[in-house]
Each structure stands twice: as structure tokens, then as C-alpha cells.
Amino acid sequence: MPSPAPAVEIDGLVMRYGAKLAVDRLRLTVARHEITAVLGPNGAGKTTTLETCEGYRAPQSGTVRVLGLDPIRDRSQLLPRIGVMLQSGGAWSGVRAVEMLTHIARMHANPLPVDLLVDRLGLGECGRTPYRRLSGGQQQRLGLAMAVVGRPELVFVDEPTAGMDPAARRTTWELLQELKADGVSIVLTTHYMDEAERLADHVFVIDHGSVIAQGSPFELTRARGHATIRLVVTEPFPPHAPASLRTSLGSDTEVTEINEHSLLISGPADHQTLAKVSAWCDEQGVLPESLSLGQRTLEDVFLQLTGRELVP
């Protein structure tokens, strides 16, 4: 018996908005039964890519296959097998939360029990509240429930915990992990690096419409350097500070400017490196506010790859 097609397979996808190239010959494959995070700065092309996978946009060039199907041509076959959680919207303004979830459930042949999802995601407290009056976190919880109520094989979740309090965020993480354990494939976009690091089996980092790095969170955080040093100073750095510090530390070390008051140093972070950083600060007349040593995080990797912080 042949192996099933990947959850998502994108080959050479190109998407433009007028003269702007949003997606540039993108290639990526999402494995089944895993949580895959797609990360990128605002404007990197990830939203356009996912909208193409979901069938909202037709590829201008290249191919997209979702569960082995064309999201446009095979839309009627694909829709019952996928769930989509939008970052915002998806429900009528005046509809009550549980009414909306019940309506969506009735569109599916074998939906999950609505009461189960209401209880699991804490929607009982707002079940009779019109959608427009729900908090951002409550709207997100309803959106997730609507995406999974039909027992999909593949779920696209866009910023699933935006606006949630810590308890609701943890509950959402647990539900996504339970879905994965049940064999559901999940494609996740998020601005929370700790969320991607905790949940994802595989991460794609996209910038300027192309994949610039991929791997498991462990592979990405342990590659290209042993540890990180964060240098925070009281006054803005002098011009060309990253290049100057990189010269002092040698070619085995990467230096990324986070902002005018902080640098991220990645590489062989030992007592000699710390001594060189301190000596450089003295030579430049820079007063450190803090100098911390630790293992690289996914956020550190993202900063080094894109030179930008991931902000909502």
C-alpha cells in the first residue's frame, strides 16, 4: 500500500501583489501527524502561503497540495477533511458563541460533541454572549472549537492563543497536543516563540517569501553556536558596534543587534568570550547594564536569521 501524501506539499509557489513579491518560489513539506510551526516577520509571506493552502487564493505559479489534493480544483473533497482557525473573524457579529459552534457542528457528518468542546475550552462562561462582545481570548477559543469540531485530519491554526490569559493558553496547548496524539496534523503560525518551541515538531522560518531555515526546535537552537550572551547597555551603542564586536571575538561568533541598547552574541560562550566582551565594552566606553549567558532559544535563532523581533 502506498504511503499517504504529506499533509501539505508546496513546490515553487510564487505569489505577487502588484509589483510586490510576497512568496518567492517557496518549497516546503509538512509531515502528517505532527505540529508544524511556520514563523516569519510581518510581511514575510506566511499568511499568503497558508491562505493558498486553505483554498482562499490560487497559486500564481508553482503547485500546492493539501492531503494530496489541489485546494482549488478539489475543494469539495478537501473541505470536509480540514479545519481552519482564522486569526480573527469567522463568526457573525450578533451570534452567541455556543449557537455558532452548534451551527458549524451540524455541517459535519460526524462532529465532536459540542458540550465537550464547550467544557474543554471554557466557553460555558460566555456561551450566550454575542460574538462581538466576546474578549479577544474568548473569540480565539471559539475559533479553535469551530476549526476542530468536524474531526479534521489537518488543522490550520493562526495565532491560536492571541489575547488569552495564561490558563486558557495552557488549555489550548493541551488540546493541540491531544489532537496530535489522535493523529491530527497541525500547521501553526504564532508570534510567541515559546509556544512554537514547546509545541512544534518541526519549524519553518520564512522571510521575504522563502524558507531560510527549518528543523526541529532542538536542531535550530543547538545549531550554529553553543550558547548565547545577551549584552544590554545603558546608552545606545556606538555606530558599527556589531561589526566591531564581531572583529574582537573572531569569526566563530555571530553578533546580532536587537535594538540600540542590546546585542545578541552566539558562539563558543566561555570565560574567554565573556572577558573579551567586557574588554570591548571598556574600549568603546560602553557601560553594561546586564551581561547574561544561556542556551539559545528559538527567539534567539529567529533574531539572528531575520534581524527582526517577531511582534504581533
C-alpha positions as CSV (number, residue, x, y, z in Angstrom):
1,M,0.0,0.0,0.0
2,P,1.5,3.4,-1.0
3,S,2.3,5.9,1.7
4,P,-0.2,8.7,2.2
5,A,0.6,12.1,0.7
6,P,2.2,14.7,3.0
7,A,-0.2,16.9,5.0
8,V,1.0,19.8,2.9
9,E,3.3,19.9,-0.1
10,I,4.4,23.2,-1.7
11,D,6.7,23.3,-4.7
12,G,7.9,26.6,-6.3
13,L,4.9,28.7,-5.0
14,V,5.0,32.3,-6.3
15,M,2.5,35.0,-5.2
16,R,2.5,38.7,-6.0
17,Y,0.5,41.7,-5.1
18,G,1.1,44.0,-8.0
19,A,4.8,44.7,-8.1
20,K,5.4,43.2,-4.6
21,L,6.7,39.7,-4.5
22,A,5.0,38.1,-1.4
23,V,6.1,34.5,-1.9
24,D,9.2,33.6,-3.8
25,R,9.4,30.1,-5.2
26,L,8.6,28.6,-1.8
27,R,9.2,25.0,-1.2
28,L,8.2,23.1,2.0
29,T,6.6,19.8,3.0
30,V,4.5,19.3,6.2
31,A,4.6,15.8,7.5
32,R,1.4,14.1,8.8
33,H,0.7,13.6,12.5
34,E,2.9,16.4,13.6
35,I,2.6,20.0,14.7
36,T,4.5,22.2,12.3
37,A,5.1,25.9,13.0
38,V,5.5,28.4,10.2
39,L,7.3,31.5,11.6
40,G,8.2,34.8,10.0
41,P,8.2,38.5,10.4
42,N,5.2,40.6,9.4
43,G,5.2,40.7,5.6
44,A,7.3,37.5,5.2
45,G,4.6,35.7,3.1
46,K,3.4,33.2,5.6
47,T,-0.2,34.4,5.7
48,T,-0.4,34.4,1.9
49,T,1.1,30.9,1.9
50,L,-1.4,29.5,4.3
51,E,-4.4,31.2,2.6
52,T,-3.2,29.4,-0.6
53,C,-3.1,26.1,1.2
54,E,-6.6,26.7,2.6
55,G,-8.0,27.4,-0.9
56,Y,-8.6,31.2,-0.4
57,R,-6.1,32.1,-3.1
58,A,-5.0,30.3,-6.3
59,P,-1.2,29.9,-6.9
60,Q,0.1,32.3,-9.5
61,S,3.0,29.9,-10.1
62,G,4.0,26.5,-8.6
63,T,1.9,23.9,-7.0
64,V,0.2,23.4,-3.7
65,R,-1.2,20.1,-2.5
66,V,-3.0,19.5,0.8
67,L,-3.7,15.9,1.8
68,G,-2.7,15.1,-1.8
69,L,-5.4,17.4,-3.2
70,D,-5.5,20.7,-5.1
71,P,-7.1,23.2,-2.7
72,I,-8.9,24.9,-5.6
73,R,-9.8,22.2,-8.0
74,D,-10.5,19.6,-5.3
75,R,-12.1,22.0,-2.9
76,S,-15.3,20.0,-2.3
77,Q,-13.3,16.9,-1.4
78,L,-10.8,18.8,0.8
79,L,-13.1,21.0,2.9
80,P,-14.6,18.1,5.0
81,R,-11.1,16.9,5.9
82,I,-9.5,20.2,7.1
83,G,-10.2,22.8,9.8
84,V,-9.2,26.4,9.6
85,M,-8.8,28.7,12.6
86,L,-8.6,32.3,11.4
87,Q,-6.7,34.9,13.5
88,S,-9.9,37.0,13.7
89,G,-13.4,36.7,12.5
90,G,-15.2,33.6,11.2
91,A,-18.4,34.2,13.1
92,W,-21.4,36.5,12.7
93,S,-21.3,39.6,14.9
94,G,-24.6,39.0,16.7
95,V,-24.5,35.2,17.1
96,R,-24.0,33.7,20.5
97,A,-20.8,31.6,21.0
98,V,-22.5,28.2,21.5
99,E,-25.1,28.8,18.8
100,M,-22.2,29.4,16.3
101,L,-20.4,26.3,17.4
102,T,-23.6,24.2,17.2
103,H,-24.3,25.6,13.7
104,I,-20.8,24.6,12.5
105,A,-21.1,21.2,14.1
106,R,-24.3,20.5,12.1
107,M,-22.4,21.0,8.9
108,H,-20.3,17.9,9.5
109,A,-21.2,14.2,9.2
110,N,-19.5,13.1,12.5
111,P,-18.8,16.2,14.6
112,L,-17.3,16.2,18.1
113,P,-19.9,16.7,20.9
114,V,-20.4,20.5,21.2
115,D,-20.8,20.2,25.0
116,L,-17.3,18.5,25.2
117,L,-15.6,21.4,23.4
118,V,-17.6,24.0,25.3
119,D,-16.3,22.4,28.6
120,R,-12.8,21.7,27.3
121,L,-12.2,25.3,26.1
122,G,-14.1,27.1,28.9
123,L,-16.8,28.5,26.6
124,G,-19.6,27.9,29.0
125,E,-19.0,31.2,30.8
126,C,-19.6,33.1,27.5
127,G,-21.9,30.7,25.7
128,R,-24.8,33.1,25.5
129,T,-22.7,36.2,24.8
130,P,-22.9,37.7,21.3
131,Y,-19.7,37.2,19.3
132,R,-19.0,40.9,19.1
133,R,-18.9,41.2,22.9
134,L,-16.5,38.4,23.5
135,S,-13.0,39.2,24.6
136,G,-10.1,38.5,22.1
137,G,-9.2,35.4,24.0
138,Q,-12.8,34.1,24.0
139,Q,-13.1,34.7,20.3
140,Q,-9.9,32.7,19.8
141,R,-11.2,29.8,21.9
142,L,-14.4,29.8,19.9
143,G,-12.4,29.9,16.6
144,L,-10.4,26.9,17.7
145,A,-13.5,25.0,18.6
146,M,-15.1,25.7,15.3
147,A,-11.9,24.5,13.5
148,V,-11.8,21.1,15.2
149,V,-15.5,20.3,15.8
150,G,-15.6,18.4,12.5
151,R,-12.9,16.0,13.4
152,P,-10.5,17.2,10.6
153,E,-7.4,15.3,9.5
154,L,-5.5,18.6,9.2
155,V,-6.0,21.9,11.1
156,F,-4.5,25.3,10.2
157,V,-4.4,27.5,13.3
158,D,-3.4,31.1,13.1
159,E,-2.3,32.8,16.3
160,P,-4.3,30.3,18.4
161,T,-3.5,31.9,21.8
162,A,-3.5,35.6,21.0
163,G,-5.3,37.6,23.7
164,M,-5.6,34.6,26.0
165,D,-4.8,34.6,29.7
166,P,-2.1,32.1,30.9
167,A,-4.7,29.4,32.0
168,A,-6.6,29.5,28.7
169,R,-3.3,29.5,26.8
170,R,-2.2,26.3,28.6
171,T,-5.6,24.7,27.9
172,T,-5.2,25.4,24.2
173,W,-1.7,23.9,24.1
174,E,-3.0,20.8,25.8
175,L,-5.9,20.5,23.3
176,L,-3.5,20.9,20.3
177,Q,-1.2,18.2,21.8
178,E,-4.2,15.9,22.3
179,L,-5.2,16.4,18.6
180,K,-1.7,15.5,17.5
181,A,-1.8,12.3,19.7
182,D,-5.1,11.4,18.0
183,G,-3.3,11.6,14.6
184,V,-4.4,15.1,13.5
185,S,-1.8,17.1,11.6
186,I,-1.5,20.8,12.7
187,V,0.0,23.8,10.9
188,L,0.6,26.6,13.4
189,T,1.5,30.2,13.0
190,T,2.3,32.2,16.1
191,H,4.2,35.3,17.3
192,Y,5.0,33.5,20.6
193,M,8.4,31.8,20.3
194,D,7.9,29.9,23.5
195,E,4.7,28.5,22.0
196,A,6.4,27.3,18.9
197,E,9.3,25.9,20.9
198,R,7.0,24.0,23.2
199,L,4.5,22.6,20.6
200,A,6.2,22.2,17.3
201,D,7.9,19.0,16.0
202,H,9.2,20.9,13.0
203,V,9.7,24.7,12.4
204,F,9.9,26.6,9.1
205,V,11.3,30.1,9.3
206,I,10.1,32.2,6.3
207,D,11.4,35.6,5.3
208,H,10.9,37.6,2.1
209,G,8.7,34.8,0.8
210,S,11.3,31.9,1.1
211,V,12.3,29.3,3.7
212,I,15.5,30.5,5.3
213,A,15.8,27.8,8.0
214,Q,14.0,24.6,9.1
215,G,14.3,21.8,11.6
216,S,13.1,20.7,15.0
217,P,13.3,23.3,17.7
218,F,16.2,21.4,19.2
219,E,18.1,21.3,15.9
220,L,17.6,25.0,15.3
221,T,18.6,26.1,18.8
222,R,21.6,23.9,19.1
223,A,23.0,24.5,15.6
224,R,25.5,27.3,14.6
225,G,26.7,28.0,18.1
226,H,26.9,26.6,21.6
227,A,25.3,29.3,23.7
228,T,24.3,33.0,23.7
229,I,25.3,36.1,25.6
230,R,22.9,39.0,25.8
231,L,24.6,42.4,26.3
232,V,22.3,45.2,27.4
233,V,23.8,48.7,27.9
234,T,22.6,51.9,29.5
235,E,23.3,54.2,26.5
236,P,22.9,53.5,22.8
237,F,25.8,51.6,21.2
238,P,28.3,53.5,19.1
239,P,28.0,53.2,15.3
240,H,29.0,49.9,13.8
241,A,29.0,48.2,17.2
242,P,28.1,44.7,15.9
243,A,30.9,44.7,13.3
244,S,33.4,46.0,15.8
245,L,32.5,43.4,18.5
246,R,32.5,40.6,15.9
247,T,36.0,41.5,14.9
248,S,37.1,41.4,18.6
249,L,35.5,38.0,19.1
250,G,36.5,36.3,15.9
251,S,34.8,34.5,13.0
252,D,33.3,31.7,15.1
253,T,30.9,34.2,16.8
254,E,27.8,35.8,15.5
255,V,26.7,39.3,16.8
256,T,23.1,40.5,16.1
257,E,21.8,43.9,17.1
258,I,18.4,43.5,18.7
259,N,18.0,47.2,19.3
260,E,20.1,50.3,20.1
261,H,20.6,49.0,23.7
262,S,21.1,45.3,23.3
263,L,23.2,42.8,21.3
264,L,22.9,39.0,21.0
265,I,26.2,37.1,20.8
266,S,26.1,33.5,19.7
267,G,29.0,31.0,19.6
268,P,31.6,29.5,22.0
269,A,30.4,31.3,25.1
270,D,33.0,30.6,27.7
271,H,35.0,32.7,30.2
272,Q,37.3,33.9,27.5
273,T,34.4,35.2,25.4
274,L,32.9,37.0,28.4
275,A,36.3,38.6,29.1
276,K,36.6,39.8,25.5
277,V,33.1,41.3,25.7
278,S,34.0,43.1,28.9
279,A,37.2,44.4,27.4
280,W,35.4,45.6,24.2
281,C,32.9,47.5,26.4
282,D,35.8,49.2,28.2
283,E,37.5,50.1,24.9
284,Q,34.2,51.5,23.5
285,G,33.3,53.4,26.7
286,V,30.1,51.3,26.9
287,L,28.6,50.7,30.3
288,P,26.8,47.3,30.5
289,E,23.5,47.2,32.3
290,S,23.4,43.4,32.1
291,L,25.5,40.6,30.7
292,S,23.8,37.2,30.7
293,L,24.9,33.8,29.5
294,G,22.5,31.0,28.5
295,Q,21.4,28.4,25.9
296,R,20.0,29.7,22.6
297,T,16.2,29.9,22.4
298,L,14.1,29.8,19.3
299,E,13.7,33.6,19.6
300,D,17.5,34.0,19.6
301,V,17.6,31.9,16.3
302,F,14.8,34.0,14.8
303,L,16.6,37.2,15.6
304,Q,19.8,36.0,14.1
305,L,18.2,34.7,10.9
306,T,15.9,37.7,10.2
307,G,17.5,40.6,12.2
308,R,14.0,41.4,13.5
309,E,12.0,40.7,16.5
310,L,8.7,38.8,16.0
311,V,6.0,41.1,17.1
312,P,2.2,40.9,16.7
